[in-house]
């Protein structure tokens, strides 16, 4: 009996450790910070293969990188800020969400509310990981995520007024949210941090910023718990474990999974 108790205790410790940090080098993972909303943050940026990697630069609502970031290269306008297209006040989970498009499954860009929850519910420290400076957020669960300093990419002019270049500002991080500014549709919310400062603000949608994805699980009520009885209409949806790793290509393969909690189209699936 004592041995069984110790075994169960060790399994619980292993589960909690995996839920709060990367269990292996097969990034990305979903990190449980213990946030009230249930939101889990990815361990690395879109386009990165390690937590300290910069990843890709994306204009807000675009899903591909490019050489020049300015209004006349922004696909969601007609060449100028004044012609900016309306693609929605929150693009999370849409065809314009780079996290959802490139990573698939339950991954999305974080909303402004989720960024505000991150900075209000977690402790913040400026640190270095594998030689890269950045911000470490530690949640109520003890789980941590590291966000490397990543300057924005935007187009500016040299003194001659003609030559264009990419502007890179040092010692700070700039991360998009999925939320458009409520007062100016040409701007979107983003997370900024540096040494001892961090806040959410608004940035020009045409600028190139990095993205740290999230998995949203707002509650565990019956509306978000479904059992593995699926129709042929949604059988081709991929299945992910609670760390955001794909474990099955279709719902039809769910019967081969071990009992536990999985994610399908942003909803929790209980396999008994």
C-alpha atoms as one frame of an Amber mdcrd trajectory, in Angstrom:
protein
   0.000   0.000   0.000   2.840   2.343   0.911   4.607   1.527  -2.368   1.395
   2.262  -4.310   1.054   5.600  -2.521   4.639   6.527  -3.363   4.143   5.517
  -6.992   1.003   7.636  -7.304   2.774  10.558  -5.647   5.682  10.314  -8.084
   3.309  10.168 -11.054   1.524  13.268  -9.761   4.837  15.108  -9.411   5.845
  14.113 -12.954   2.475  15.279 -14.321   2.690  18.635 -12.533   6.267  19.134
 -13.714   5.329  18.396 -17.320   2.353  20.724 -17.068   4.589  23.585 -15.895
   7.659  23.134 -18.098   8.826  21.471 -21.305   8.874  17.690 -20.803  11.250
  17.180 -23.763  12.932  18.988 -26.659  10.064  18.421 -29.092   8.810  22.007
 -28.993   6.311  23.565 -28.813   4.634  22.632 -25.538   1.686  24.187 -23.745
   2.813  25.502 -20.341   0.292  25.579 -17.506   0.975  28.784 -15.561  -2.044
  28.271 -13.321  -3.903  31.259 -14.751  -7.544  31.795 -13.712  -8.788  31.612
 -17.310  -7.123  28.240 -17.859  -5.065  29.683 -20.722  -1.870  27.767 -21.459
   1.033  29.579 -23.104   3.397  28.066 -25.656   7.038  27.530 -24.718   8.336
  29.203 -27.894   7.461  31.692 -30.620   5.879  30.971 -33.981   8.752  30.031
 -36.272  11.136  29.172 -33.420  12.374  25.732 -32.392  13.565  26.678 -28.889
  12.182  28.946 -26.124  14.987  31.470 -26.711  14.530  31.508 -30.502  13.190
  34.689 -32.078  10.960  32.959 -34.602   9.260  34.808 -37.425   8.144  38.409
 -37.933   4.568  38.960 -39.057   2.418  41.989 -39.782  -0.886  41.810 -37.902
  -3.239  39.462 -39.740  -0.553  38.177 -42.133   0.694  34.591 -42.051   3.943
  34.865 -44.028   7.213  36.722 -43.440   8.521  39.279 -45.923  11.470  41.618
 -46.521   9.738  44.984 -46.080   7.097  45.892 -43.504   5.172  49.012 -44.480
   1.652  49.968 -45.530   2.223  49.472 -49.267   3.318  45.855 -48.625   0.562
  45.121 -46.114  -1.945  42.709 -47.666  -4.855  44.020 -45.585  -4.889  47.492
 -47.121  -4.827  49.064 -50.559  -1.410  50.685 -50.284  -1.920  53.133 -47.435
  -3.001  53.339 -43.816  -6.167  55.143 -44.891  -7.295  52.095 -46.897  -6.848
  49.518 -44.114  -9.266  46.587 -44.431 -11.530  45.426 -41.614 -10.572  41.812
 -40.821 -12.330  41.702 -37.466 -11.804  43.061 -33.979 -10.254  39.757 -32.838
  -8.572  37.459 -35.362  -7.835  34.531 -33.024  -8.626  31.203 -34.681  -9.290
  32.756 -38.096  -7.480  32.463 -41.431  -5.621  35.648 -40.434  -4.236  34.168
 -37.202  -0.631  33.149 -37.930  -0.425  30.898 -34.853  -3.561  29.000 -35.828
  -2.636  28.784 -39.519   0.956  27.602 -39.031   0.570  25.490 -35.869  -3.022
  24.332 -36.317  -5.290  22.657 -33.787  -6.096  24.651 -30.649  -3.203  27.120
 -30.995  -4.106  30.795 -31.487  -2.636  34.243 -31.016  -3.271  35.535 -27.472
  -5.991  38.124 -27.020  -5.378  41.445 -25.294  -7.232  40.078 -22.259  -4.926
  37.060 -22.144  -1.858  39.302 -22.310  -3.270  41.468 -19.512  -3.894  38.322
 -17.448  -0.295  37.198 -18.063   1.214  40.446 -16.793  -1.227  40.881 -13.906
  -1.236  37.313 -12.542   2.418  36.352 -13.114   5.646  37.615 -11.578   8.116
  39.156 -14.024  11.880  39.074 -14.189  14.481  40.067 -16.777  16.801  37.133
 -17.334  19.032  35.318 -19.811  18.456  31.891 -21.341  21.192  30.266 -23.431
  22.800  33.662 -23.954  19.585  35.423 -24.990  18.057  38.229 -22.894  14.348
  38.249 -22.274  11.395  38.174 -19.929  10.454  35.308 -17.652   6.859  35.128
 -16.450   6.162  32.828 -13.507   2.534  31.894 -12.894   0.597  30.901  -9.762
   1.327  27.218 -10.488   5.079  27.821 -10.520   5.167  27.239 -14.266   7.327
  29.624 -16.271   7.673  30.847 -19.841  10.631  32.700 -21.338  10.013  35.337
 -24.020  13.209  36.494 -25.763  13.753  40.159 -26.497  12.773  40.572 -30.142
  12.892  43.994 -31.822  10.144  44.904 -34.287  10.595  45.047 -38.032   9.324
  48.180 -39.667  10.281  50.289 -42.666  11.901  53.700 -42.182  13.832  56.177
 -44.304  17.492  57.106 -44.153  18.544  60.756 -44.019  18.341  61.070 -47.799
  14.630  60.337 -47.576  14.855  57.727 -50.316  16.569  54.570 -49.109  14.407
  52.214 -47.110  15.655  49.815 -44.454  14.477  47.587 -41.632  14.466  49.261
 -38.233  15.587  47.088 -35.313  15.303  48.421 -31.760  17.401  46.609 -29.111
  16.757  45.379 -25.565  13.000  44.906 -25.734  10.314  42.457 -26.776   7.316
  43.143 -29.032   4.611  40.454 -29.294   1.304  40.707 -31.159  -2.088  39.969
 -29.659  -5.113  38.990 -31.722  -7.046  42.114 -30.681  -7.532  45.204 -32.805
  -7.424  48.617 -31.137 -10.984  49.684 -30.215 -10.213  53.351 -30.940  -8.111
  53.078 -34.126  -8.594  50.190 -36.551  -5.119  50.752 -38.033  -3.532  49.535
 -34.810  -3.585  46.308 -32.795  -2.711  45.395 -29.228   0.732  44.028 -28.392
   2.855  43.068 -25.392   5.960  45.179 -24.772   8.663  44.451 -22.220  12.168
  45.570 -21.371  14.419  45.342 -18.299  11.986  46.333 -15.507   9.019  47.465
 -17.622   6.188  45.600 -19.284   2.749  46.596 -20.502   0.269  46.121 -23.318
  -0.133  48.896 -25.848  -0.969  49.386 -29.546   1.221  49.146 -32.640   0.762
  49.824 -36.342  -0.727  46.730 -38.008   1.790  46.918 -40.869   4.806  46.436
 -38.578   6.473  43.049 -38.211   6.249  41.658 -34.659   6.678  38.198 -33.171
   3.914  35.929 -31.839   3.737  33.646 -28.774   0.704  31.326 -29.163  -1.745
  30.150 -26.512  -4.285  27.400 -25.983  -7.544  28.722 -24.545  -9.567  26.620
 -22.135 -11.896  29.052 -20.422 -13.858  26.554 -18.337 -14.325  22.849 -17.785
 -18.105  22.783 -17.698 -20.224  20.367 -19.678 -20.271  22.676 -22.697 -16.528
  22.180 -23.170 -16.308  18.497 -22.246 -17.228  16.119 -25.021 -16.844  12.356
 -25.129 -15.355  10.387 -28.035 -18.571   9.878 -29.968 -18.194  11.799 -33.209
 -20.078  12.085 -36.465 -18.431  11.816 -39.871 -18.809  15.601 -40.238 -15.877
  16.331 -37.939 -13.903  13.108 -38.129 -10.984  14.797 -39.920 -10.183  17.205
 -37.072  -6.747  16.642 -35.519  -6.357  15.606 -31.878  -3.853  17.218 -29.458
  -2.777  16.349 -25.922  -2.806  18.905 -23.097   0.742  19.970 -24.014  -0.361
  20.990 -27.511   1.330  18.054 -29.238  -0.668  16.374 -32.025  -1.344  12.732
 -31.142  -3.813  11.773 -33.881  -4.639  13.022 -37.360  -8.365  12.272 -37.101
 -11.005  11.838 -34.435 -11.488   8.311 -35.761  -8.144   7.449 -34.133  -9.305
   8.531 -30.664 -10.046   4.967 -29.544  -6.314   4.198 -29.729  -5.493   6.929
 -27.188  -4.914   6.322 -23.515  -7.560   7.602 -21.067  -7.094  11.298 -20.413
  -7.933  14.802 -21.610  -7.341  15.879 -25.201  -8.052  18.978 -27.295 -10.123
  18.951 -30.502 -10.974  22.274 -32.179 -10.297  24.164 -28.946 -12.572  21.929
 -26.877 -11.633  19.455 -24.194 -12.233  15.794 -24.989 -12.378  13.190 -22.234
 -11.309   9.674 -23.166 -12.345   7.125 -20.537
